[in-house]
Amino acid sequence: MGTNISCGAACIKYLLFIFNILWLIFAVVIIVLGFKCIDWSGDIEHIYNNSIKTGAGIVIAVGFLILIMAFIGCCGAITQNVCLLSTYSGIILILVIVEIVGVVLVFIYKNEIENELKTALSREFGKWNGPTARAVQVLQQRFRCCGVTDYRSDFSGESVPASCCDQWATGEAADKTCPKMFVQFSKGCADTIRDTINNYLWGIGGVAIALVVIQLLLVVSACCLAREL
């Protein structure tokens, strides 16, 4: 462990420490959001089975990995420990690879994901007044949509789930209905959810690119500091 370092190395040391404190906060936020997502998915698990929980589990795992990385980075920077800084750089490189692969896979399989979404919705909405009634009501209420593609054909008869008319709230009967003439949300859930995903997808991609750039800069900084020690 070195004690006498140049002014530039000292600046890198404290910048690394500050950035990793921010990473610690970011990791905690990601972990909390992951658990929130699992809690939220409980209302619609009949529709998506365990896919949302699996995705949330991956987010939580990444959050803990970032938490470990940030902690090691803070300790390595403040104690000027070469071993910790090397470990820190290795974890960041693993994260960068995971992030790049994840973003690429999402864009490659985007159409397949949308088709799977539509298939799952069609399967469960077809029996909405059965065990999936509550899940259908919650999904439609939250996304302000009705049916899969067109409520007129998706729901037989003259009534639709009450959530289509904005007349359903948590705690009410899951099979509550309303007349089709009072429908408030006419857009199908498949298109609504697809548009929601698309609206966030490019933003997520941009954030991922920014994170990769920042992480690579942190690797370079950690390596430069390690060389000074």
N, C-alpha and C positions, 0 to 999 in steps of 0.2 A: 504494500500500500504506500503510495507516494504522498508526501505532505507538501513539498514545494512544487507548485505548478505555475505555469505562466498565467498571465492575466486573461488571455483568450480561453485557456482551458478552464479557468475559474468561472468565466461567464457561461461556458457550455455546461459546467457542472450545475450551476444554479438554474439555468434555463431547463435542463433536463429534469431537475427536481420539481420545478413549477409545472412543467408540462405533464409530468406523471401524477401530480396531485389532481390536475384537471382530468386525466385519464381515470383516476380512481372514482371521481364523481360521475364521469360518463359511464363507467362500468356498473356502478350502483343503479343508475337510471335504467340501463338496459336490463339488468336483472329484475328490477321492480316491474318494468313494462312486460317482461316475459311472464312473470307470475300473474299480472293483471290479465294478460291474454288468456292464460289457462283458466282463470276464474271466469272470464267472459265467455269462453268457448263452452263452458258447462251448459249454457242455455241452448246451444245449437249443436251439441255433440251427436244427436241422432242424424243430422244431415251430413256432417263432415267426418263422422266417426272419430278417429284419433289424429287426423292430419293436422289440425290446428294445434293440438297439444304437442305433437311431434315437432312442429316448426317452432313453437314457443320454447320447447325444451332445448332445441339447438341454440336459440337466441340466449337463453339463460347460461348454457355451457360456454358460449363465446364471451358472455359478460363476465363469468368467473375467470376465464382465461385472461381477459383484459385486466381484471382486478389483480390477478397474480403478477402479470407482466408489469403493471404500474407500481405495485408494491416493491418488486425486485428492482425496478428502475429507480425508484426513490432511494432505496437503501444503497444501491450501487453508486448512485451519484453522490449522495451525501457522505458516504464512507470511503469513496474513491477506491472501491473494490473491483479489480479487473475481472475476477471470476463472475461476480454478479452482473457486471456490465456486459460480459460476453453472453451469459445466459439470457439476459434481457434482450440483446440483439437477436439471438436465436429464436426466442418466442415471438418477437415482432415479425420476423421473416415468415414464420409458420402462419401467423395471423394474416399477413399480406397474401400468401398463397391461398389460404382458405377464402378470403374475401374475393379475390379475383376469380377463383373457380366458381364460387357461389353466384356472383353477379353474372358471369358468362352463362352458367347453366340456366338461370332464371330467364335470360333473354332468349336462349336457344329453345327452351321448352315452354315459352310463354303461351303459344297456341295450344299445346297439349294440356297445359294447366287450365286454360279457359274451357277447353272441351270437357275435361274431367269435372270442372265446376258445374257446367251445364248438365252433364249426365247425372251428377249427384243430386242436383236440384230437381231435375225431372223425376228421378226415382222416388224421392221423398215427398215432393209436393203432390205426387199422384195419390198418396195415401195420407194426406195432411190431417184428416180427421181421425187418424189412428194415434199411435204412440208418438208420432212426430209433430202433433198439432201445436204444442207449445213452442217447439223449435221454429216452426214455420211462422208463427205469430211474432216471435221475438225478432227473427231475421227480417221480416217485412217491416216491422215497426222501426228497427234501427236503420235500415237502408232506405226506408220510405219507398218501397216498391211493392208490386203485387203480382203473384204468379211467377212462372219461369220466363216466358217470353210475352204472352198475351193472356191476361186474366180471363178474357171472354171465353177462350177455348181451354185454358188450363184448369178452370174450375167449372164443373158441370152444374146445371141448374141455374137458379136466379140469385143465388147468394154466394158470397166469398168470405174468407176469414175476416173478422172484424178489423184486423190491423190494416187491411187494404183501405178502409174508410177512416183510419186514424181514430178508431173507437175501441181500442183494446189497450189494456194496461196490465202490467205484471200483477198477478194475484187473481185476475179474472179467469173465468172458465176458458180452458184452452180451445174448446170447440165453438166459441162464440162467433157468430156470423153477422153479416149485414147485407142488405140488398145491393146488387151490382150497380144500381143507378146512383148509389151514394159513394162510389169508389173515389178516393182522393189521390191515391198513388197509382197511376195507370201504367207506368213503365215497368217492364219485367225485371225480376231480380237478377237474372243472368247478365243482362246488359248493364244494369246499375252497378253490380259488384265488379264487372269487368272494367267499366269506366273508372270506378274508384281505384282499382289496382293500377290502371294505366296512368291515372293522374299522379300517383305516388311513385311509380316505377322509375321514371326518369330522374325524379328528385333523389330517390334512394341511390340510383346509379351515380349521380353527381357527388353525393355525400361520400359514397364508397371510394370514388376516385380521389377525392380530397383527403380522406383518411389514409389511403395508401401512400399518397405523396408525403403527408405529415409523418407517417410511420417510417418511411424510408429515410427522411431527414433525421429522425430520431436515431435510427440505426447508425447513420453516418456520424452523428454527434457523439453517440456512445463509443463508437470505434475510435474517434479522434481523442476523446477523453482517456480511453484505455491506453492509447499509445503514449500519452503524456505521463502515465503513472509508472 
